Every structure is written in C-alpha cells, then in structure tokens.
Amino acid sequence: MAATLVWFRDDLRISDNPALAAAADSGDDVVACYVLDEETDGIRPLGGASKWWLHHSLTALAASLDELGIPLVLRRGAPEHVLPRLVTESSAHAVVWNRRYGLAERTLDTAVKTAFSDHGVEATSYHANLLYEPWEVTSGSNEPYKVFTPFWRACLTFRTPRTPFPAPGALHGPHLASDELHTWNLLPVSPDWAEGLRETWTPGEAGAHARLDDFLDSGADGYKDNRERPGTQGTSMLSPHLRFGEISPFEVWHAAQDHKDTSTAEDIRVFGSELGWREFSWQLLYFNPDLATVNYRPEFDAFAYEDPTTADLSAWQRGRTGYPLIDAGMRQLYGIGWMHNRVRMATASFLTKNLMIDWRVGEQWFWDCLVDADPASNASNWQWVAGSGADASPYFRIFNPVLQSKKFDADGTYLLRYVPELADADNLHEPWKGSAPGYPDPIVDLKESRERALSAYKDLPKG
C-alpha cells in the first residue's frame, strides 16, 4: 500500500497538526518520524535543558501515535540522508511536514523538497506553528515591521486565526527500524541536575493542554496585573510547550477567546498580545537570520562591552550577585529551566548594563538553561533588553533590581522561595544595609554601574 511519511520537528503533537492531518486524510499508510539533526550547518544545537524536554516530549508523542496505531520512528543524522532512506524503506510516495522559519531550516527544507521532487516523490509543507507566517503581515511599504504595536495591530486586522484541526482517528502503517531514544543521551546523568525540572513540568501534548486549562480556570482572571508578580502563579507557563509544538498557537488563541467574558476581556487581550510578541520575534528572525549573534541595530557594534571576569560571570550565573531579585531569578532558571518574564528582563539588564557584559553571553547561557529556549524569542528578548534590538527598550531604561523587587514582590514570596538564606536578613530587598548571614555582598554598585552604562551609550554613533 502507498505510504506518506510525516516528518515531525517542532510540532510534537497530534492535534492541530496539518501535516499529520494531511497524511491521515490521504488514506495511505502513515509513517511518522523524528530526525535528531545535529549535523546541518546553521541549525543551532539544543541546550541541556531543551534536550531534557525533547526526550520526554518524544516519549509522549510516541505514546500518542501508538494509541492511533502507528509507531514513532526515531533516526539520527542529516535529514537529507536519513529521509530518503526512510522513503525507500516505507515505499512512501509523499513526504509532509510543517514549516520552520530559521534560514538554515528553510534552506534545508527547500533542498529536501527539491531532491524529492526530482525523484518523483511529492513533498509538501504546511503552515502550523505561527498564527501568521513571517512574510504575510508587512507594513504599507511592504517592509517587515520594526515596532511591535503596529505589527500586532496589523496581524489582528489581517486575518482571524484559523480554527484548529482535530486529532486524526486510527492510523495504519508499517513498523520500521528505529533508534532507541535512550541511546541519544538527551538526559543528564552525571550529574543529574534535572530534579527541579521533573518536579515542575509535564512535557508532552497532554501536559500542554492541562497547563492551558489550569491557566484559563485559575490564572486568566487578573492576568494583566498578576503576570508582573513573580511570587504568584500569574502566567500560563506555556512557553516550553509552544516552543516544542506540543500545543499550537491556534489552540491557545481560540481556547483563550472562548474563555473571554466581560470580566476577563482585558486580561485575554493582554494574554493574546504575548502570543503576538512571539509572532513578532519570529518575523524578526525570519528577516534577520543572525539575530542571536548580530546586533539588530548596527550602531551597537561599537558599544564598549567589557570582557567578563570569571568571578562576576559566575556570580550572575549561579545567583550570587548580592542582589536578591537577580539571584532568585538565576536560581529559578538553574533549578527549573524557566524564569518569570519580569525577572528575565531584570537579570538581562543587570548583566548587560550593570556588569557591562555582552548580551550574547547571557543569550547563550539562557539558551543552555531554558526549557523554552526558542531561537526567535530568546535572541529578540535579549536584544530588546540590551537596547540593540527592534522596538528596543530605551538604553536609559535600566532595571533597578531593588526597585523591581519592592514593586513586584514586596512581601518577598519569590525572593525567599529561591534565596532562603535571606529569611533572617534585616532588610530583605537591600540585605547589605543590615545583617544577612551567609548572603554575599553586592558585586557591583547600582548607581555607579548605571552611570558607566549611560556614559558608554552616549559614545555610540547615532543610528
């Protein structure tokens, strides 16, 4: 019987999966595969926390596909070599996948599609993982947007996000040889640093929908304000599920809209704009493929970043800077692979402006530590805070970690959760002003370092 090969990538779900739906609708045998690609030039290798997530997400996907009647075939290598072998083994006449938007990924997909077409194998890609593809929504001059607010306004008037696809029914297909997932060594072993991740997260499609349901039931009402408070459960924490495509933005969008009523309308609007920022980040990456390594604003090429000292960088990475909000955030990151967004901004500002360390150093650390390390969002957010990005925070907006913690975590719920040694401090938000046994002194003076950063900014050429 004819077969269709479904190539899974950042879309590890069975519902609202256009490529899988097309294969199911064809009536063919269906072969589902995931290729661990660590060979294609330009495709960024996953960080440690993302590898942990991928292992468990693939386990969940395999179980879901098994319930539908087919296995998940795992192979490792360059897709342009692995996929033709799978086509031969399965006698597939068609290959389908959902589109990706990084330059290296697009180049690979185009080459694969061309090679299959040249050999009489139909290759089709689908729109699945963004509400709007990056080239669809442009300015009146047909240029990509550089500012978020008009971009998102244009998106909302361009098209209502489509209705999600249902999961397919029973599938059938051959059983092909597959790698054993454990042989990919995606999980940390020596040491096993993932205890906090296991306690916090449930990777996979079911975990994604449970997280969304919990948020809509208990977190959406008041989201506009509560999302700013790291000590409360005020955000959806859907970011890693979206990053690995365990839930689609269409599913999130429509579930949120269905939940909207007169009391939550503004909260849902603000929540929707967070999906919009994700869309904006992907448009930035699409038109600026080197976003993770090259300043979006070229005048920042002349910015006088300083070579980080081992002591300062280690203090930031390990949460030992002497500033409670920074330390709580960095310990949260290291412990559960995630950090509250308000605190992400503060920790990034502290690194780039108070310590004068290049944003790329921080972006790489987050890439390795985050379970939601997204190629577009991670790079665009770091550049936004550093001042070098699109729609960037003005450089003079330097997040003062003391004022931030006093405003958004006044009772210290968040601080004490991750910096418990401050429980006996005389002054929780400014422990250096009293006794704080076991807690380090500040590694830098906030006022002096702020003035130093502003002075360096004034020396930049005006773009």
Phi and psi in degrees as a GROMACS rama.xvg file:
@    title "Ramachandran Plot"
@    xaxis  label "Phi"
@    yaxis  label "Psi"
@TYPE xy
-63.4378  150.134  ALA-2
-130.212  150.606  ALA-3
-117.045  130.07  THR-4
-95.542  124.499  LEU-5
-103.056  119.891  VAL-6
-100.067  103.269  TRP-7
-79.5553  144.231  PHE-8
-139.078  -99.3882  ARG-9
-97.2584  44.7183  ASP-10
-147.089  55.2798  ASP-11
-84.6396  66.3984  LEU-12
-150.333  162.367  ARG-13
-106.856  -24.7444  ILE-14
-89.3456  151.946  SER-15
44.3321  49.0904  ASP-16
-118.83  95.4196  ASN-17
-58.0613  -37.7846  PRO-18
-65.3262  -45.7412  ALA-19
-65.0332  -39.4175  LEU-20
-62.1459  -40.7784  ALA-21
-64.1923  -41.3609  ALA-22
-64.1056  -42.1543  ALA-23
-64.8136  -40.5455  ALA-24
-69.148  -20.6946  ASP-25
-69.3593  -21.7479  SER-26
80.0459  -1.94223  GLY-27
-73.6168  167.75  ASP-28
-59.0524  146.233  ASP-29
-118.943  127.695  VAL-30
-114.131  119.068  VAL-31
-102.6  129.309  ALA-32
-135.768  151.776  CYS-33
-128.218  129.3  TYR-34
-111.226  118.141  VAL-35
-78.7402  105.139  LEU-36
-101.801  104.012  ASP-37
-116.712  20.7182  GLU-38
-119.71  -26.2418  GLU-39
-70.3102  125.891  THR-40
-58.7219  132.194  ASP-41
93.1179  -16.2745  GLY-42
-86.567  119.352  ILE-43
-69.7056  125.417  ARG-44
-61.6294  144.179  PRO-45
-66.8341  147.932  LEU-46
-78.0445  174.147  GLY-47
-61.3993  -45.1914  GLY-48
-67.0131  -37.2103  ALA-49
-67.4729  -34.8217  SER-50
-63.0227  -42.3864  LYS-51
-57.2195  -47.6864  TRP-52
-62.8023  -43.9232  TRP-53
-58.8669  -42.7023  LEU-54
-54.9231  -49.854  HIS-55
-74.8527  -31.0587  HIS-56
-68.0829  -41.1861  SER-57
-65.454  -36.6795  LEU-58
-60.6004  -43.5503  THR-59
-67.31  -41.826  ALA-60
-62.7789  -43.193  LEU-61
-58.8444  -40.6497  ALA-62
-65.4472  -40.0831  ALA-63
-65.3163  -43.4885  SER-64
-66.881  -35.664  LEU-65
-62.0572  -37.8859  ASP-66
-64.8273  -29.7698  GLU-67
-80.3423  -16.9157  LEU-68
115.361  4.69714  GLY-69
-132.279  154.749  ILE-70
-87.7738  165.317  PRO-71
-98.421  119.268  LEU-72
-89.165  124.359  VAL-73
-106.254  128.083  LEU-74
-136.705  154.987  ARG-75
-124.312  135.872  ARG-76
142.676  -170.077  GLY-77
-75.3833  124.769  ALA-78
-56.3968  -33.8511  PRO-79
-66.0766  -17.0613  GLU-80
-99.9511  -37.7866  HIS-81
-72.4804  -44.4986  VAL-82
-63.6322  -43.956  LEU-83
-59.1091  -34.6955  PRO-84
-65.6224  -39.6988  ARG-85
-66.5597  -37.8377  LEU-86
-61.017  -43.6584  VAL-87
-64.8303  -45.7903  THR-88
-64.2286  -32.7926  GLU-89
-99.7345  -5.61006  SER-90
57.9609  35.4655  SER-91
-70.9878  141.687  ALA-92
-106.207  -4.30935  HIS-93
-148.37  146.241  ALA-94
-127.931  134.376  VAL-95
-130.89  149.402  VAL-96
-157.993  167.628  TRP-97
-100.893  141.286  ASN-98
-69.8267  150.206  ARG-99
-119.61  166.46  ARG-100
-128.293  -1.49643  TYR-101
-70.8698  153.926  GLY-102
-62.5932  -46.8255  LEU-103
-62.7119  -39.2648  ALA-104
-66.9417  -41.6486  GLU-105
-66.2384  -39.7904  ARG-106
-63.3043  -44.2396  THR-107
-61.3786  -47.0519  LEU-108
-62.0173  -39.9079  ASP-109
-63.6253  -42.4557  THR-110
-64.4994  -41.5034  ALA-111
-65.3446  -43.5116  VAL-112
-63.0396  -42.3733  LYS-113
-63.8864  -43.9903  THR-114
-62.9394  -42.5467  ALA-115
-67.4703  -42.3064  PHE-116
-61.6014  -37.4208  SER-117
-65.5727  -20.0642  ASP-118
-110.965  18.9082  HIS-119
77.3236  16.0244  GLY-120
-103.194  124.404  VAL-121
-72.1691  128.351  GLU-122
-124.47  124.034  ALA-123
-134.265  135.814  THR-124
-114.876  157.522  SER-125
-132.322  156.915  TYR-126
-87.7393  118.125  HIS-127
-141.549  -32.8689  ALA-128
-111.594  0.709479  ASN-129
-131.33  148.798  LEU-130
-64.1844  -35.5849  LEU-131
-135.311  130.057  TYR-132
-70.5653  149.515  GLU-133
-57.6516  -28.0785  PRO-134
-89.5977  -6.32074  TRP-135
-76.2359  -40.3564  GLU-136
-109.454  105.08  VAL-137
-127.07  169.495  THR-138
-72.8286  176.193  SER-139
-61.0257  -24.8384  GLY-140
-92.0232  14.1638  SER-141
63.1066  31.5215  ASN-142
-111.759  152.84  GLU-143
-64.8558  147.253  PRO-144
-69.921  146.886  TYR-145
-111.394  -7.52582  LYS-146
-127.393  137.001  VAL-147
-65.9569  -49.2992  PHE-148
-57.7228  -49.9113  THR-149
-66.0741  -31.0733  PRO-150
-60.8486  -50.3342  PHE-151
-69.8044  -35.6331  TRP-152
-61.0642  -41.656  ARG-153
-66.3149  -37.6302  ALA-154
-59.8483  -47.0236  CYS-155
-67.8674  -24.9889  LEU-156
-92.0818  -14.3387  THR-157
-73.2616  -47.8306  PHE-158
-167.414  139.148  ARG-159
-72.1591  132.445  THR-160
-54.5242  136.559  PRO-161
-62.7821  161.956  ARG-162
-73.8767  137.67  THR-163
-63.339  149.985  PRO-164
-77.0582  143.783  PHE-165
-74.4837  161.048  PRO-166
-67.9758  146.824  ALA-167
-70.1789  163.071  PRO-168
-83.3102  -151.065  GLY-169
-61.4521  138.762  ALA-170
-118.631  165.235  LEU-171
-142.502  150.541  HIS-172
174.974  167.222  GLY-173
-73.4303  159.28  PRO-174
-100.338  116.557  HIS-175
-106.927  160.885  LEU-176
-59.2731  140.706  ALA-177
-139.843  146.328  SER-178
-64.3841  152.341  ASP-179
-83.9745  130.141  GLU-180
-57.0525  -37.441  LEU-181
-64.3127  -22.5953  HIS-182
-73.6924  -10.4966  THR-183
-81.0393  -11.7882  TRP-184
53.8878  47.5741  ASN-185
-82.3801  -20.0579  LEU-186
-92.9841  143.431  LEU-187
-70.9766  139.728  PRO-188
-121.243  -54.6334  VAL-189
-132.691  94.5683  SER-190
-85.6158  161.647  PRO-191
-90.7448  100.359  ASP-192
-98.1475  11.4946  TRP-193
-97.6967  12.7945  ALA-194
-57.4079  -45.3389  GLU-195
-64.6517  -33.8696  GLY-196
-66.1089  -43.9914  LEU-197
-63.3361  -35.7366  ARG-198
-74.7245  -21.8444  GLU-199
-99.9855  -35.1918  THR-200
-119.251  152.929  TRP-201
-126.455  85.523  THR-202
-60.9037  151.284  PRO-203
118.045  167.448  GLY-204
-64.2665  -42.0413  GLU-205
-63.8393  -41.1322  ALA-206
-63.2523  -36.8152  GLY-207
-64.2757  -45.7236  ALA-208
-70.8617  -33.5068  HIS-209
-64.8652  -40.5966  ALA-210
-63.5053  -43.3824  ARG-211
-63.7208  -44.3877  LEU-212
-62.0713  -43.4021  ASP-213
-61.2797  -41.3715  ASP-214
-64.3173  -47.3458  PHE-215
-66.6394  -33.2411  LEU-216
-75.222  -34.4363  ASP-217
-130.123  -11.6181  SER-218
-117.366  -19.3155  GLY-219
-69.4624  -38.709  ALA-220
-70.4613  112.967  ASP-221
95.1617  6.58603  GLY-222
-56.4361  -40.7387  TYR-223
-53.098  -40.8278  LYS-224
-93.2626  -42.6025  ASP-225
-67.6206  -25.2582  ASN-226
-63.5998  -18.5136  ARG-227
-85.2563  -9.42699  GLU-228
-105.888  106.066  ARG-229
-68.0549  -17.7303  PRO-230
-82.0632  -6.52103  GLY-231
-111.329  163.143  THR-232
-87.7217  70.1293  GLN-233
-102.926  -1.79824  GLY-234
-117.832  167.064  THR-235
-78.6231  -26.2827  SER-236
55.8963  32.6761  MET-237
-87.1698  -7.26237  LEU-238
-55.785  -43.8075  SER-239
-68.7999  -31.4369  PRO-240
-67.4925  -38.8224  HIS-241
-69.3194  -38.5083  LEU-242
-60.2917  -39.9607  ARG-243
-94.128  5.59578  PHE-244
67.8985  28.9312  GLY-245
-77.5693  -16.4033  GLU-246
-143.477  145.403  ILE-247
-94.3953  155.822  SER-248
-63.3491  -25.4595  PRO-249
-66.7992  -41.3615  PHE-250
-64.8481  -42.359  GLU-251
-65.2733  -46.4618  VAL-252
-57.665  -51.782  TRP-253
-70.8332  -35.4184  HIS-254
-62.4953  -40.4818  ALA-255
-66.9812  -42.8568  ALA-256
-64.0699  -38.1615  GLN-257
-66.4227  -25.2895  ASP-258
-83.7378  -13.9915  HIS-259
-68.9936  134.339  LYS-260
-140.07  -170.887  ASP-261
-63.4952  -28.907  THR-262
-84.9193  -21.5582  SER-263
-112.816  3.13536  THR-264
-56.6117  -44.8263  ALA-265
-70.6486  -37.0738  GLU-266
-62.9305  -43.0234  ASP-267
-68.1315  -35.3094  ILE-268
-61.9349  -45.498  ARG-269
-66.6149  -40.591  VAL-270
-59.7862  -41.9867  PHE-271
-61.4829  -34.2372  GLY-272
-68.2148  -24.8365  SER-273
-68.4707  -38.6936  GLU-274
-61.4111  -36.8603  LEU-275
-63.6885  -38.2967  GLY-276
-64.034  -37.0704  TRP-277
-61.1205  -42.7333  ARG-278
-62.4784  -43.879  GLU-279
-61.5284  -41.0191  PHE-280
-62.2679  -39.6253  SER-281
-71.0914  -33.0177  TRP-282
-64.0139  -40.8844  GLN-283
-59.6361  -45.6689  LEU-284
-67.2252  -37.625  LEU-285
-59.4618  -44.3993  TYR-286
-90.3529  -8.4037  PHE-287
-136.564  76.5798  ASN-288
-59.1413  -22.9704  PRO-289
-96.9306  30.2563  ASP-290
-60.033  -27.531  LEU-291
-81.4768  -8.61778  ALA-292
-132.861  -14.5044  THR-293
-123.181  133.346  VAL-294
-58.5661  128.233  ASN-295
-63.3395  -40.1343  TYR-296
-96.6792  106.78  ARG-297
-63.0586  -21.3771  PRO-298
-62.0504  -21.8581  GLU-299
-75.3889  -5.80137  PHE-300
-61.8045  -23.593  ASP-301
-94.8225  2.91454  ALA-302
-67.9532  139.077  PHE-303
-86.895  62.4151  ALA-304
-61.0289  153.159  TYR-305
-107.23  149.645  GLU-306
-65.6327  124.369  ASP-307
-69.2743  138.9  PRO-308
-76.9885  150.68  THR-309
-58.3661  -38.9881  THR-310
-66.5268  -46.0574  ALA-311
-66.5092  -45.0139  ASP-312
-64.554  -43.1701  LEU-313
-63.6271  -39.5959  SER-314
-61.5975  -40.9496  ALA-315
-66.8735  -48.0993  TRP-316
-61.693  -38.3582  GLN-317
-95.711  -0.189032  ARG-318
72.1956  50.0472  GLY-319
-133.922  42.0273  ARG-320
-85.9145  -16.8  THR-321
90.9447  -0.151131  GLY-322
-112.878  112.579  TYR-323
-54.3863  -43.4866  PRO-324
-65.5459  -41.8555  LEU-325
-62.9164  -44.5787  ILE-326
-68.5291  -38.5287  ASP-327
-63.1027  -43.6245  ALA-328
-63.072  -44.8129  GLY-329
-69.7757  -31.0112  MET-330
-73.9999  -36.3239  ARG-331
-60.5302  -44.9733  GLN-332
-58.0151  -49.0599  LEU-333
-69.6375  -28.5144  TYR-334
-83.3187  -42.4809  GLY-335
-122.077  3.45835  ILE-336
73.9066  22.5203  GLY-337
-156.465  155.06  TRP-338
-144.288  142.1  MET-339
-58.1039  141.153  HIS-340
-63.3128  -40.0144  ASN-341
-57.8463  -39.7176  ARG-342
-77.4883  -30.6358  VAL-343
-57.8999  -43.8711  ARG-344
-63.5857  -41.246  MET-345
-67.9759  -42.7208  ALA-346
-68.7605  -35.7401  THR-347
-69.224  -40.6336  ALA-348
-63.0612  -41.7104  SER-349
-60.9716  -42.8167  PHE-350
-66.7323  -47.4705  LEU-351
-81.9414  -28.0243  THR-352
-111.642  -42.1458  LYS-353
-80.1281  -38.1879  ASN-354
-95.7093  -11.0674  LEU-355
58.5431  38.1014  MET-356
-101.734  136.527  ILE-357
-51.7107  134.584  ASP-358
-57.8126  -26.8811  TRP-359
-66.0572  -29.1099  ARG-360
-65.4378  -45.2672  VAL-361
-68.5724  -40.2939  GLY-362
-59.4896  -40.8108  GLU-363
-67.3067  -38.979  GLN-364
-64.6328  -43.9017  TRP-365
-63.9101  -39.1738  PHE-366
-58.0262  -37.8627  TRP-367
-79.3237  -29.6398  ASP-368
-97.7908  -21.751  CYS-369
-85.7358  135.207  LEU-370
-75.0476  -18.2286  VAL-371
-106.738  28.4926  ASP-372
-62.2631  100.567  ALA-373
-104.064  130.371  ASP-374
-56.3261  -33.1608  PRO-375
-88.459  -52.8229  ALA-376
-65.5767  -41.213  SER-377
-62.049  -46.6695  ASN-378
-68.5182  -45.4442  ALA-379
-67.4912  -36.475  SER-380
-68.4308  -40.5491  ASN-381
-63.2641  -42.5018  TRP-382
-67.4464  -33.4899  GLN-383
-61.5455  -48.283  TRP-384
-66.8863  -41.7203  VAL-385
-66.1685  -21.7421  ALA-386
97.1491  -3.57223  GLY-387
-95.4334  -1.59286  SER-388
-98.3697  -174.608  GLY-389
-75.389  144.728  ALA-390
50.6778  36.6203  ASP-391
-69.9261  150.737  ALA-392
-57.592  132.326  SER-393
-54.335  143.118  PRO-394
-60.6284  -30.6828  TYR-395
-74.3027  -7.77355  PHE-396
-82.2878  90.4341  ARG-397
-105.526  119.777  ILE-398
-70.2972  114.779  PHE-399
-83.1022  112.927  ASN-400
-64.616  -26.7331  PRO-401
-71.28  -48.2415  VAL-402
-64.0928  -36.9716  LEU-403
-63.8194  -44.9716  GLN-404
-70.5219  -37.7803  SER-405
-63.0284  -36.5389  LYS-406
-79.5645  -42.4781  LYS-407
-106.313  -8.13087  PHE-408
-145.185  52.9519  ASP-409
-57.1081  -39.328  ALA-410
-85.0586  -1.17406  ASP-411
76.4336  16.4687  GLY-412
-55.5696  -47.9621  THR-413
-70.885  -45.1091  TYR-414
-57.8651  -47.7599  LEU-415
-73.15  -23.0515  LEU-416
-64.8881  -37.6737  ARG-417
-109.836  -14.656  TYR-418
-126.966  68.3579  VAL-419
-64.9635  -19.7903  PRO-420
-67.3205  -9.55874  GLU-421
-84.7784  0.408632  LEU-422
-58.2575  -30.523  ALA-423
-102.726  11.3419  ASP-424
-72.4249  143.347  ALA-425
-69.079  -31.8112  ASP-426
-135.09  101.85  ASN-427
-61.2916  -44.6141  LEU-428
-83.9856  -22.9406  HIS-429
-134.428  68.4088  GLU-430
-61.5173  -22.1179  PRO-431
-69.9235  -11.4641  TRP-432
-87.1367  0.455738  LYS-433
-152.192  -152.249  GLY-434
-94.2991  130.195  SER-435
-144.058  76.5017  ALA-436
-55.4036  130.363  PRO-437
83.2906  -0.501372  GLY-438
-107.441  137.274  TYR-439
-71.9326  156.342  PRO-440
-72.3614  155.853  ASP-441
-57.7449  139.349  PRO-442
-85.1224  -9.54824  ILE-443
-154.501  149.777  VAL-444
-85.4138  127.4  ASP-445
-63.2808  -44.153  LEU-446
-67.0666  -47.9944  LYS-447
-64.0737  -42.474  GLU-448
-69.7608  -32.5021  SER-449
-64.1003  -45.369  ARG-450
-63.3048  -37.0167  GLU-451
-63.9929  -43.3203  ARG-452
-64.8804  -43.031  ALA-453
-64.7351  -36.2898  LEU-454
-64.527  -41.7613  SER-455
-65.0173  -36.4197  ALA-456
-65.5619  -39.4339  TYR-457
-64.0208  -23.7865  LYS-458
-81.5352  -7.04358  ASP-459
-71.0896  146.933  LEU-460
-64.8443  144.589  PRO-461
-84.2474  119.354  LYS-462
